[in-house]
Amino acid sequence: MRHACTLGLVTLLALAWLLPAPAQIPSVWREQQLEAMEKSDTIMKQAHDRKGLLAQYQVLRRAYASDGQPAFRAIFGQYLSWYQSFIGDYADAEIAFSIQQKPLSDDAPSPLTLPGYHPVLAATYLPRLAAGYRVVFLNEAHNIALTRTLTVKLLKALREEGFNTFAAETLYRSDIDALNKRGYPVADSGFYTREPIYAEMVRTALKLGYKVVAYEADQNHTGDAREAQQAEHLWQILKDDPNARLVVNAGYAHIQKTGQFLGAQSMAEHFIKDSGIVPLSVEQTILIPHQNRSMDHPDYGAIIQSVHPGQPIVFISADGKPWSLRPGYDVSVIFPEEQFKQGRPTWLTLWGLRVPYSVSGNMCQRHFPCIVEARYADEGDDAIPADRMVLDPIPLMTIDDIKITTGDYSIPTSELYLRPGRYRLTASDENGNVFIRQAITVPEGGNDPPAAGPAPANQAGTGCAESTAAVQGKGNAPCKNTGTHP
């Protein structure tokens, strides 16, 4: 499976940032990492023998709790984190695996120190910046769904700029034709598409009229060979369709256009060499919030304290040129601080596209843990839900500080985040037994009053204003977005 190969590359990259090696010979530490990867893959296969995400997650959670070895925790924490994001437990997904964003010697000076640089809303600036390009690369951290929320928001504006093809790293070529006909992702569409926001990204592209394509390398291509074949696949897409303008979603540093990349060349470097096309490269994984503030990049806190953004921002100069923290990227996105409501991050609104919909644990009929899922009314039961979460009131469901849900009441309640419209709501246990099926209609404002305090996103508008108030998420932007269309 491709995700297992991706794992090794990304995990070893991340470990250089996460944890110092224990006081032992480096070769021994590396051997422990490799053994941990083999054990992790074995556990993953065992989990896949179970039916349903909740049952699979239970296998991973218990395996994590049973082995406290540092190498295993560092490696397997990423596997666990993916599945926590799949079941909608985004807070714990971040705790299980995060990359500390240390400063590098070639980092650019903070935009706060550069004369003339000022923040603007990423959702309005980036499509204008992309207008002069044929290809746009956007990256993400695979277990941190926050880093794909802006991409979902950007797809409509990029489509209006003439982009017509969307490529996602995770998609399986075996399903790509059926995916484009079906109009929504299913379990066989890809690995990360099991996470609802990733699925929403693909679904949104399809609804907007993008042709959705796969570009992952073959199973036996790893390291530099993988980067090269990914680039080759992307270039072939453009050669096959001279009118194609391409939006590419990729992981981490695959999109960096210059600089050291694990001792080889990145996918973006190979792509430029093959095609002669220089893409726009948008970095979204470094200047992000962490629940453990020591994991933040040193510039992040100062920017947040100075600007107090309510939506993702970028900095530009007085003449409109973008600021990038790192060479190899054209522009760096800064995400706002996280706000949590009933245990779920409010960036699940997708910056104004979705609204909260309160759900009671009574749906679970006292069968816990219980997974609650909302699927679009016009999609099949095989569709990846628009949103899902797990409810469980029992504190004993916490194993070694990795919780299965955020509920801590006798009958837990929480909120799904959904676009206004019609859905099928289901509640089921880890064995797939469905307790309730319910048709719901999500109104424009959701079914729950907004949380107190500053709004994490300007839900009244698209963020069309470039004013300080708009950047900070205060007041209404001058153009309205009802959230009923992608």
C-alpha positions in Angstrom: 0.0 0.0 0.0 1.4 3.4 -0.9 0.7 5.0 2.4 3.1 2.6 4.1 5.9 3.7 1.8 5.0 7.3 2.3 5.2 6.7 6.1 8.8 5.8 6.1 9.9 8.9 4.2 7.8 11.4 6.2 8.4 9.8 9.6 12.1 9.8 9.3 12.1 13.4 8.1 9.9 14.3 11.1 12.0 12.5 13.7 14.9 14.8 13.0 12.7 17.6 14.4 10.8 15.8 17.0 13.0 14.0 19.5 16.7 13.9 20.2 18.0 10.4 20.0 18.4 8.7 23.4 21.9 8.6 24.9 23.1 5.7 22.7 24.9 5.0 19.5 23.1 6.7 16.5 23.1 3.5 14.5 21.3 1.7 17.4 18.7 4.5 17.5 18.2 4.2 13.7 17.8 0.4 14.0 15.2 0.9 16.7 13.3 3.2 14.4 13.4 0.7 11.5 12.1 -2.0 13.8 9.4 0.3 15.0 8.3 1.0 11.4 8.1 -2.8 10.8 6.0 -3.3 13.9 3.8 -0.3 13.0 3.1 -1.7 9.6 2.2 -5.1 11.1 -0.2 -3.4 13.5 -1.7 -1.4 10.7 -2.4 -4.6 8.8 -4.1 -6.1 11.9 -6.3 -3.0 12.2 -7.4 -3.3 8.6 -8.7 -6.7 9.3 -11.4 -5.0 11.4 -14.5 -3.5 9.8 -14.9 0.2 10.1 -12.7 3.1 11.2 -13.7 3.1 14.8 -12.8 -0.6 15.2 -9.5 0.0 13.4 -8.7 2.9 15.6 -9.3 0.9 18.7 -6.6 -1.6 17.6 -4.1 1.3 17.0 -5.0 3.0 20.3 -4.4 -0.1 22.3 -1.2 -0.9 20.5 0.2 2.5 21.2 -0.7 2.2 24.9 1.0 -1.2 25.2 4.5 -0.1 24.1 6.2 2.9 25.7 9.5 2.5 23.8 10.6 6.0 22.5 11.3 4.8 19.0 7.9 3.0 18.7 6.0 6.0 20.2 7.7 8.4 17.8 7.0 6.3 14.7 3.6 4.8 15.6 2.3 8.1 16.9 2.0 9.2 13.3 -0.1 6.2 12.4 -2.3 6.8 15.4 -2.6 10.4 14.6 -3.8 9.7 11.0 -6.7 7.6 12.4 -7.5 10.2 15.0 -8.0 12.7 12.2 -10.0 10.1 10.3 -12.5 9.8 13.1 -12.7 13.5 13.7 -10.6 13.7 16.8 -8.4 16.5 15.6 -7.2 17.7 18.9 -5.7 14.4 19.9 -4.3 13.9 16.4 -2.1 16.9 16.9 -1.0 15.7 20.4 -0.1 12.2 19.1 2.2 13.5 16.4 3.5 17.0 15.8 6.7 18.3 14.2 8.5 21.0 16.1 9.0 24.0 13.9 12.5 25.0 14.6 14.1 28.1 12.9 16.6 27.5 10.2 19.6 29.5 9.3 18.2 30.6 6.0 14.8 31.6 7.3 13.7 35.1 6.1 13.4 37.9 8.7 10.0 38.1 10.3 7.6 40.2 8.1 6.9 42.3 11.2 10.4 43.7 10.9 10.3 44.4 7.2 9.2 47.9 6.2 6.0 48.0 4.1 5.0 44.4 4.7 1.4 43.9 5.9 -1.0 41.1 6.3 -3.8 40.2 3.8 -6.3 37.4 3.7 -4.8 34.4 2.0 -8.2 33.4 0.5 -8.4 36.6 -1.6 -4.7 37.2 -2.3 -3.5 33.8 -3.4 -6.0 33.4 -6.3 -4.8 36.7 -7.7 -1.2 35.7 -7.2 -1.9 32.4 -9.0 -3.5 34.0 -12.0 -0.1 34.3 -13.7 0.8 30.6 -13.3 -0.2 27.4 -15.0 0.5 25.2 -12.0 -0.1 25.9 -8.3 1.4 23.6 -5.6 -0.1 23.7 -2.1 1.2 21.5 0.7 -0.2 20.0 3.9 0.7 18.1 7.0 -1.1 14.8 6.5 -2.3 14.4 10.1 -3.1 18.0 10.7 -6.3 18.7 8.8 -6.1 22.4 9.5 -3.4 22.6 6.8 -5.9 21.6 4.1 -8.8 23.8 5.2 -7.6 26.8 3.2 -7.1 24.7 0.1 -10.8 23.8 0.2 -11.6 27.5 0.4 -9.3 28.4 -2.4 -10.7 26.0 -5.0 -13.6 28.1 -6.1 -11.5 31.2 -6.6 -8.8 29.3 -8.4 -11.5 27.8 -10.7 -12.7 31.3 -11.5 -9.1 32.1 -12.5 -9.1 29.3 -15.0 -7.6 26.4 -13.2 -9.4 23.2 -14.3 -7.5 20.1 -13.1 -6.9 19.1 -9.4 -4.3 16.5 -8.5 -4.1 15.0 -5.0 -1.2 12.9 -3.8 -3.2 10.3 -2.0 -5.6 9.3 -4.8 -5.4 5.7 -6.1 -5.3 5.5 -9.9 -7.6 2.4 -9.6 -10.5 4.5 -8.6 -9.9 7.8 -10.5 -12.3 7.2 -13.4 -15.1 6.1 -11.1 -14.4 9.0 -8.7 -14.9 11.5 -11.5 -18.1 9.9 -12.5 -19.4 9.3 -9.0 -18.6 12.8 -7.8 -17.5 11.9 -4.3 -14.7 9.9 -2.6 -15.2 6.5 -1.0 -12.9 4.3 1.1 -11.2 3.0 -2.1 -10.4 6.5 -3.4 -7.3 7.0 -1.4 -5.7 6.8 2.1 -5.9 10.3 3.4 -9.3 10.9 1.8 -10.7 8.9 4.7 -10.3 12.1 6.6 -13.5 14.2 6.1 -11.8 17.5 5.2 -9.6 15.8 2.6 -12.7 14.2 1.2 -14.4 17.6 1.2 -11.4 19.0 -0.8 -11.8 16.3 -3.5 -15.6 16.5 -3.5 -15.5 20.4 -3.8 -13.1 20.1 -6.7 -15.5 17.7 -8.5 -18.5 19.9 -7.8 -16.7 22.9 -9.2 -16.0 21.1 -12.5 -12.3 20.3 -12.0 -11.0 17.1 -13.5 -9.5 15.2 -10.6 -6.4 13.2 -11.3 -4.0 11.0 -9.4 -0.2 11.4 -9.6 1.3 9.1 -6.9 4.3 7.0 -7.8 4.2 3.3 -8.3 4.6 1.1 -5.1 8.2 0.2 -5.8 9.3 3.8 -6.2 10.7 5.3 -3.0 13.0 8.2 -2.1 14.2 10.2 -5.1 12.6 7.7 -7.5 9.2 8.5 -6.0 9.8 12.3 -6.3 10.8 11.9 -9.9 7.9 9.7 -10.9 5.4 12.0 -9.2 6.8 14.9 -11.2 6.7 12.8 -14.4 3.0 12.0 -13.8 2.2 15.6 -13.3 4.0 16.7 -16.5 2.3 13.9 -18.4 -1.1 15.3 -17.4 -0.1 18.7 -18.8 1.3 17.2 -22.0 -1.9 15.2 -22.5 -4.0 18.4 -22.2 -2.4 21.6 -23.4 -5.3 23.6 -21.9 -4.9 22.1 -18.4 -4.1 24.4 -15.5 -3.2 22.4 -12.5 -3.8 22.7 -8.8 -1.7 20.2 -6.9 -2.1 19.1 -3.2 1.0 17.4 -1.8 2.6 16.7 1.6 5.2 18.7 3.4 8.4 19.6 1.4 7.5 17.8 -1.8 6.6 21.3 -3.2 9.8 23.1 -2.4 11.5 24.4 -5.6 15.0 24.7 -4.3 17.1 23.5 -1.3 18.1 20.3 0.3 15.4 17.6 0.3 16.5 14.4 2.1 19.7 14.2 0.2 17.9 14.2 -3.2 15.5 16.4 -5.2 12.0 17.2 -4.4 9.0 16.5 -6.6 8.8 20.2 -7.4 12.5 20.3 -8.5 12.0 17.3 -10.7 8.8 18.8 -12.2 10.6 22.1 -13.1 13.5 20.2 -14.7 11.1 17.9 -16.7 8.6 20.5 -17.8 10.4 23.8 -17.8 7.3 25.2 -15.9 7.9 27.1 -12.7 4.9 26.6 -10.4 3.6 28.8 -7.6 4.5 27.1 -4.3 2.4 27.8 -1.3 3.7 26.6 2.1 1.1 25.8 4.7 2.7 23.5 7.3 5.2 25.6 9.2 3.5 28.7 10.6 0.7 26.8 12.3 -0.5 26.7 15.9 0.3 23.8 18.3 -1.4 23.0 21.6 2.1 22.8 23.0 3.4 26.3 22.2 7.0 25.2 22.4 6.4 23.4 19.1 5.6 26.7 17.3 8.0 28.4 15.0 9.6 31.3 17.0 8.0 33.9 14.6 4.5 32.5 14.9 3.6 33.8 18.3 4.8 37.3 17.6 2.8 37.5 14.3 -0.3 36.2 16.0 0.0 38.7 18.9 0.5 41.5 16.5 -2.2 40.8 13.9 -4.7 38.6 15.8 -5.9 37.0 12.5 -9.4 35.4 12.3 -8.5 33.6 9.0 -5.4 32.4 7.3 -3.2 35.3 6.2 -0.1 36.0 4.1 2.2 39.0 4.2 2.9 41.1 1.2 5.1 44.1 0.5 4.0 47.6 -0.4 4.1 46.7 -4.1 2.2 43.4 -3.6 5.0 40.8 -3.5 4.5 37.9 -1.1 6.7 37.0 1.9 8.0 33.5 2.3 9.7 32.2 5.5 11.7 29.6 3.6 13.6 29.7 0.3 12.1 27.2 -2.1 8.5 28.5 -1.5 6.9 31.6 -3.0 4.6 32.4 -0.1 4.0 31.3 3.5 0.5 31.0 5.0 0.0 31.9 8.7 -2.9 30.1 10.3 -4.8 31.7 13.3 -4.7 30.3 16.8 -7.0 27.4 17.4 -10.2 27.8 19.2 -12.1 24.7 20.5 -15.8 24.4 21.1 -17.0 21.2 22.8 -13.7 19.7 22.1 -13.6 20.4 18.4 -11.6 23.0 16.6 -13.7 25.8 15.1 -11.6 25.9 12.0 -13.9 23.1 10.9 -16.1 25.9 9.5 -13.6 25.9 6.6 -13.3 29.7 7.1 -17.0 30.4 6.6 -18.2 27.6 4.4 -19.7 25.5 7.1 -21.7 26.0 10.3 -21.9 24.0 13.6 -24.7 21.5 14.0 -25.2 20.2 17.5 -25.6 16.5 18.1 -26.7 14.7 21.3 -25.3 11.4 22.4 -28.8 10.2 22.8 -28.5 9.1 19.2 -26.1 6.4 20.4 -28.8 4.8 22.6 -26.2 4.3 25.4 -23.9 2.3 23.2 -20.4 3.9 23.5 -18.1 4.7 22.0 -20.3 5.8 19.2 -19.4 7.2 15.8 -21.7 9.9 14.4 -21.5 10.7 10.6 -23.2 13.1 8.3 -23.4 12.3 4.6 -24.7 14.5 1.9 -28.3 13.5 1.1 -27.5 13.0 -2.6 -24.5 10.7 -2.0 -24.4 7.0 -1.4 -23.8 5.2 1.9 -20.3 4.4 0.6 -19.4 8.2 0.6 -16.8 9.5 3.0 -18.9 11.7 5.4 -18.9 15.5 5.2 -18.0 15.3 8.9 -17.7 12.6 11.6 -16.9 12.4 15.3 -16.9 9.9 18.1 -18.9 10.3 21.3 -17.9 8.6 24.5 -18.6 9.7 28.1 -16.5 7.1 29.9 -13.2 8.5 31.3 -11.7 4.9 31.1 -11.7 5.3 27.4 -8.6 7.4 27.9 -5.5 5.3 27.4 -2.2 6.9 28.2 -3.5 10.4 27.5 -4.8 9.5 24.1 -8.5 10.1 24.2 -11.0 8.6 21.8 -13.4 11.6 22.0 -13.8 14.9 23.8 -17.1 14.1 25.6 -17.0 13.9 29.4 -20.7 14.0 30.3 -23.1 11.2 31.1 -24.8 11.9 27.7 -22.1 13.7 25.7 -23.0 16.3 23.1 -20.8 17.9 20.5 -21.0 19.6 17.1 -20.6 18.5 13.5 -19.5 21.2 11.0 -21.5 21.1 7.8 -22.4 23.3 4.8 -26.1 24.4 4.9 -28.1 21.7 3.1 -29.6 18.2 3.5 -27.8 15.2 5.0 -28.3 11.7 6.3 -27.1 11.4 9.9 -26.1 8.0 11.3 -24.9 6.7 14.7 -23.1 3.4 15.0 -20.8 1.4 17.2 -17.3 0.0 16.4 -18.9 -3.2 15.1 -20.8 -1.3 12.5 -24.2 -1.7 14.2 -26.3 1.4 13.2 -28.5 2.7 16.0 -30.2 5.5 14.1 -30.6 7.0 10.6 -32.0 10.4 10.4 -32.5 12.9 7.6 -31.5 16.4 8.7 -31.5 19.9 7.1 -28.7 22.2 8.3 -29.9 25.8 8.2 -27.7 28.8 7.2 -26.7 29.5 10.8 -26.5 26.0 12.0 -28.6 24.8 15.0 -26.4 26.2 17.7 -25.6 29.8 18.8 -22.0 30.9 18.1 -19.5 30.5 20.9 -18.6 33.4 23.0 -15.5 35.4 22.3 -13.9 36.4 19.0 -15.0 34.4 16.0 -12.3 32.2 14.5 -13.6 33.0 11.0 -15.7 35.7 9.4 -18.7 33.5 8.8 -20.8 36.4 7.6 -18.7 36.8 4.5 -16.0 35.4 2.2 -13.2 37.5 3.7 -13.3 39.8 0.6 -12.2 42.9 2.5 -8.5 43.5 2.9 -9.1 45.7 5.9 -7.6 45.1 9.4 -11.1 44.2 10.6 -11.4 41.5 7.9 -8.0 40.1 8.6 -8.8 39.8 12.3 -12.2 38.3 11.6 -14.2 41.3 12.8 -17.2 42.7 11.2 -18.7 41.7 7.8 -16.8 41.5 4.6 -18.4 43.5 1.7 -19.4 40.4 -0.3 -21.6 37.6 1.2 -21.1 33.8 1.0 -24.1 31.8 2.0 -22.1 28.6 2.2 -24.5 26.7 -0.1 -22.0 26.2 -2.9 -18.4 25.1 -3.0 
